[in-house]
Amino acid sequence: NDPELARKINDGGSELYELKKQKRFADIHLKRVRNAIKDKERKEAAEKAAAEKKEADGEGKDNGDDNKKEEEADNKKSDDGAEPAAEDKSPKKDEADDKGAAKDEDGEEKKKKRAGAKKWAAPKATKRELAAAEKDAKKKNEMYEKALKEKSLRTEPVGYDRYQNPIYFFHHDPDRLYLEITKDAPATYDIDPSLPHLSKTWFTIDSKSLFDNYLESLDIRGKREDDLYDDLTGTAIRRYLYDDIAKEAAIRSKKRELENLEKKLINAQNKCD
């Protein structure tokens, strides 16, 4: 046993844990700001649609208002000869009116307080805040990944899938992810009956297309795979993998160029003939 190595591993693990917390908080803040901006855009779109609808309804209402004004004018003419109704100056009515006015004032004050509190608690949804959150998240992720490469650390799984199978990323072999899949051992295995009938098989994800397909297969409704999804997308693991997507796109592009060139040659030959 090497006490110095054990100390380095312990210190590195503690520092990495703190950096991971900072990274996670920065990622959460970035996500909240993005959601706030989306909510703001949805609200503005809804207000715009409501204003347009109100404007359209107003055009149809103008015609009805003209007819209503004519009816009111006719009713006023017929009521000119009638005696005005006696005013009710009872103290009970005045007292009820005062209470109603006071209640309305209290209600307005409560609404203003609630609106002020809501406005204070609302997250900022500005482009400047988004840029700052993106910059901070990028910085925290880079610090975390730098520590992963430099510190002496135990090899811990990146996360676990729904079947509690661990997924590993080894920094000495960054070109692939390793999945340790535990299955029931085949009946042909000579296993001690007192031990669990399990066997372990290793699979690798060594390209970006496989990585993307694996991410799509995760069920983020469950906490275990939701955390795994965040851990896999919150680091630069995908960047190290073989970019078969770009290679296939380049091959398709070259193939189209060759097909177009062949068509041009055929057209040129036809013109010469």
C-alpha positions as CSV (number, residue, x, y, z in Angstrom):
1,N,0.0,0.0,0.0
2,D,1.2,3.5,-0.9
3,P,0.0,6.1,1.7
4,E,0.9,9.0,-0.6
5,L,-1.1,7.5,-3.5
6,A,-4.0,6.9,-1.2
7,R,-3.9,10.5,-0.1
8,K,-3.8,11.8,-3.7
9,I,-6.7,9.6,-4.6
10,N,-8.7,10.9,-1.6
11,D,-7.9,14.6,-2.3
12,G,-8.5,14.2,-6.0
13,G,-11.9,12.6,-5.3
14,S,-12.9,15.4,-2.9
15,E,-11.8,18.1,-5.4
16,L,-13.5,16.3,-8.3
17,Y,-16.8,16.1,-6.2
18,E,-16.8,19.8,-5.6
19,L,-16.1,20.6,-9.3
20,K,-18.8,18.2,-10.3
21,K,-21.3,20.0,-8.0
22,Q,-20.3,23.3,-9.6
23,K,-20.7,21.9,-13.0
24,R,-24.1,20.5,-12.2
25,F,-25.3,23.8,-10.7
26,A,-24.1,25.7,-13.8
27,D,-25.9,23.2,-16.1
28,I,-29.1,23.6,-14.1
29,H,-28.9,27.4,-14.1
30,L,-28.4,27.3,-17.9
31,K,-31.4,25.0,-18.3
32,R,-33.5,27.3,-16.2
33,V,-32.5,30.4,-18.2
34,R,-33.3,28.6,-21.5
35,N,-36.7,27.6,-20.1
36,A,-37.4,31.1,-18.9
37,I,-36.6,32.5,-22.4
38,K,-38.9,29.9,-24.0
39,D,-41.7,30.8,-21.6
40,K,-41.2,34.4,-22.4
41,E,-41.4,33.7,-26.1
42,R,-44.6,31.6,-25.7
43,K,-46.2,34.4,-23.5
44,E,-45.4,37.1,-26.1
45,A,-46.8,34.9,-28.9
46,A,-50.0,34.3,-26.9
47,E,-50.4,38.0,-26.2
48,K,-49.9,38.8,-29.8
49,A,-52.5,36.3,-30.9
50,A,-54.9,37.6,-28.2
51,A,-54.4,41.2,-29.4
52,E,-55.0,40.2,-33.1
53,K,-58.1,38.3,-32.0
54,K,-59.3,41.3,-30.0
55,E,-58.7,43.6,-33.0
56,A,-60.6,41.3,-35.3
57,D,-63.5,41.1,-32.8
58,G,-63.5,44.8,-32.4
59,E,-64.2,45.4,-36.1
60,G,-67.3,43.2,-35.9
61,K,-68.4,44.9,-32.6
62,D,-68.4,48.4,-34.1
63,N,-71.4,47.6,-36.2
64,G,-73.3,46.3,-33.2
65,D,-72.3,49.4,-31.1
66,D,-73.9,51.7,-33.7
67,N,-77.2,49.8,-33.5
68,K,-77.0,49.9,-29.7
69,K,-76.5,53.6,-29.7
70,E,-79.6,54.2,-31.9
71,E,-81.7,52.0,-29.5
72,E,-80.4,54.0,-26.5
73,A,-81.2,57.3,-28.2
74,D,-84.8,56.1,-28.9
75,N,-85.2,54.9,-25.3
76,K,-83.9,58.2,-24.0
77,K,-86.5,60.1,-26.0
78,S,-89.3,58.0,-24.7
79,D,-88.1,58.5,-21.1
80,D,-87.9,62.3,-21.3
81,G,-91.5,62.7,-20.1
82,A,-91.2,60.3,-17.2
83,E,-90.6,61.6,-13.6
84,P,-87.1,60.8,-12.2
85,A,-87.0,58.1,-9.6
86,A,-86.5,59.1,-6.0
87,E,-82.9,58.7,-4.8
88,D,-82.3,56.2,-2.0
89,K,-80.4,58.1,0.7
90,S,-80.6,55.5,3.4
91,P,-77.6,55.3,5.7
92,K,-77.5,51.5,5.2
93,K,-76.8,51.8,1.5
94,D,-74.0,54.4,2.1
95,E,-72.4,52.1,4.7
96,A,-72.5,49.1,2.3
97,D,-71.0,51.2,-0.5
98,D,-68.1,52.3,1.8
99,K,-67.4,48.7,2.9
100,G,-67.4,47.6,-0.8
101,A,-65.0,50.4,-1.7
102,A,-62.7,49.5,1.2
103,K,-62.8,45.8,0.2
104,D,-61.9,46.7,-3.4
105,E,-58.9,48.7,-2.2
106,D,-57.7,45.8,0.0
107,G,-58.0,43.4,-3.0
108,E,-56.1,45.8,-5.3
109,E,-53.2,46.1,-2.7
110,K,-53.0,42.3,-2.3
111,K,-52.9,41.8,-6.1
112,K,-50.1,44.4,-6.3
113,K,-48.1,42.6,-3.6
114,R,-48.6,39.2,-5.2
115,A,-47.5,40.6,-8.6
116,G,-44.5,42.3,-7.1
117,A,-43.4,39.0,-5.3
118,K,-43.9,37.0,-8.5
119,K,-41.9,39.5,-10.5
120,W,-39.1,39.4,-7.9
121,A,-38.9,35.6,-8.0
122,A,-39.1,35.3,-11.8
123,P,-35.8,34.2,-13.4
124,K,-34.2,36.6,-15.9
125,A,-34.9,35.8,-19.5
126,T,-32.5,38.0,-21.4
127,K,-29.9,37.2,-24.0
128,R,-27.2,38.6,-21.8
129,E,-28.2,36.3,-19.0
130,L,-28.2,33.4,-21.4
131,A,-24.8,34.2,-22.7
132,A,-23.4,34.5,-19.2
133,A,-25.0,31.1,-18.2
134,E,-23.6,29.4,-21.3
135,K,-20.1,30.8,-20.6
136,D,-20.2,29.8,-17.0
137,A,-21.4,26.2,-17.8
138,K,-18.7,25.8,-20.4
139,K,-16.0,27.0,-18.0
140,K,-17.2,24.6,-15.2
141,N,-17.4,21.7,-17.6
142,E,-13.8,22.3,-18.8
143,M,-12.5,22.6,-15.3
144,Y,-14.2,19.3,-14.4
145,E,-12.8,17.5,-17.4
146,K,-9.3,18.9,-16.8
147,A,-9.5,17.6,-13.2
148,L,-10.6,14.2,-14.5
149,K,-7.5,13.9,-16.7
150,E,-5.0,15.3,-14.1
151,K,-6.1,13.8,-10.8
152,S,-5.4,10.4,-9.5
153,L,-8.8,8.9,-9.2
154,R,-10.6,5.7,-8.7
155,T,-12.5,4.5,-11.8
156,E,-16.1,5.0,-11.0
157,P,-19.1,4.4,-13.4
158,V,-20.4,7.4,-15.3
159,G,-23.9,6.1,-14.3
160,Y,-26.3,3.2,-14.3
161,D,-29.1,2.1,-16.6
162,R,-32.5,0.9,-15.6
163,Y,-31.2,-2.6,-15.0
164,Q,-28.4,-1.2,-12.7
165,N,-25.7,-2.0,-15.3
166,P,-22.7,0.3,-14.9
167,I,-21.4,2.5,-17.8
168,Y,-17.7,3.4,-17.7
169,F,-15.6,6.0,-19.4
170,F,-11.8,5.4,-19.0
171,H,-9.7,8.5,-19.5
172,H,-6.7,6.4,-20.6
173,D,-9.0,5.0,-23.4
174,P,-11.2,8.0,-24.3
175,D,-12.3,6.7,-27.7
176,R,-15.1,4.5,-26.4
177,L,-17.6,3.9,-23.6
178,Y,-17.8,0.5,-21.8
179,L,-21.0,-1.1,-20.8
180,E,-20.9,-3.9,-18.2
181,I,-24.0,-6.0,-18.8
182,T,-25.0,-8.5,-16.2
183,K,-27.1,-11.4,-17.4
184,D,-28.3,-14.8,-16.2
185,A,-25.5,-17.4,-16.9
186,P,-26.2,-20.0,-19.5
187,A,-27.3,-23.5,-18.2
188,T,-24.1,-25.0,-19.6
189,Y,-21.9,-23.1,-17.2
190,D,-20.5,-25.1,-14.3
191,I,-21.5,-22.8,-11.4
192,D,-21.5,-23.3,-7.7
193,P,-25.2,-23.7,-6.7
194,S,-24.7,-21.4,-3.7
195,L,-23.7,-18.5,-6.0
196,P,-26.0,-16.3,-8.1
197,H,-26.3,-17.6,-11.7
198,L,-25.0,-14.4,-13.3
199,S,-22.5,-13.6,-16.0
200,K,-20.9,-10.3,-17.0
201,T,-20.4,-9.2,-20.6
202,W,-18.7,-6.1,-21.8
203,F,-20.0,-4.0,-24.7
204,T,-18.4,-0.9,-26.2
205,I,-19.8,2.3,-27.8
206,D,-17.0,3.5,-30.1
207,S,-18.8,5.9,-32.6
208,K,-21.0,8.9,-32.4
209,S,-23.9,7.2,-34.1
210,L,-23.9,4.4,-31.5
211,F,-23.7,7.0,-28.8
212,D,-26.7,8.9,-30.1
213,N,-28.7,5.8,-30.5
214,Y,-27.9,4.8,-26.9
215,L,-28.9,8.2,-25.6
216,E,-32.2,7.8,-27.4
217,S,-32.8,4.5,-25.8
218,L,-32.6,5.9,-22.3
219,D,-35.9,6.5,-20.5
220,I,-35.4,9.8,-18.7
221,R,-38.7,9.4,-16.9
222,G,-36.7,7.3,-14.4
223,K,-34.2,8.9,-12.1
224,R,-31.4,6.5,-12.7
225,E,-31.4,6.9,-16.5
226,D,-32.2,10.6,-16.3
227,D,-29.0,11.1,-14.2
228,L,-27.1,8.9,-16.7
229,Y,-28.4,11.0,-19.6
230,D,-27.4,14.3,-17.9
231,D,-23.9,12.8,-17.1
232,L,-23.3,11.6,-20.6
233,T,-24.5,14.8,-22.3
234,G,-22.9,17.1,-19.7
235,T,-19.4,16.0,-20.5
236,A,-17.3,16.0,-23.7
237,I,-17.4,12.2,-24.0
238,R,-19.1,12.3,-27.5
239,R,-16.3,14.6,-28.8
240,Y,-13.7,11.8,-28.3
241,L,-15.7,9.1,-30.2
242,Y,-15.1,8.2,-33.8
243,D,-17.2,10.6,-36.0
244,D,-18.7,8.0,-38.4
245,I,-21.6,10.5,-39.0
246,A,-19.3,13.0,-40.6
247,K,-17.5,10.3,-42.5
248,E,-20.7,8.9,-43.9
249,A,-21.9,12.4,-44.9
250,A,-18.5,13.1,-46.7
251,I,-18.9,9.7,-48.5
252,R,-22.4,10.6,-49.6
253,S,-21.2,14.1,-50.7
254,K,-18.4,12.5,-52.8
255,K,-20.8,10.0,-54.3
256,R,-23.2,12.8,-55.4
257,E,-20.3,14.7,-56.9
258,L,-19.2,11.7,-58.9
259,E,-22.8,11.1,-60.1
260,N,-23.1,14.7,-61.2
261,L,-19.7,14.5,-63.0
262,E,-20.9,11.3,-64.8
263,K,-24.1,13.1,-65.9
264,K,-22.1,16.0,-67.3
265,L,-19.8,13.7,-69.2
266,I,-22.7,11.9,-70.7
267,N,-24.4,15.2,-71.7
268,A,-21.1,16.4,-73.2
269,Q,-20.7,13.1,-75.2
270,N,-24.3,13.4,-76.5
271,K,-23.7,16.9,-77.7
272,C,-20.5,15.9,-79.5
273,D,-22.4,13.0,-81.3
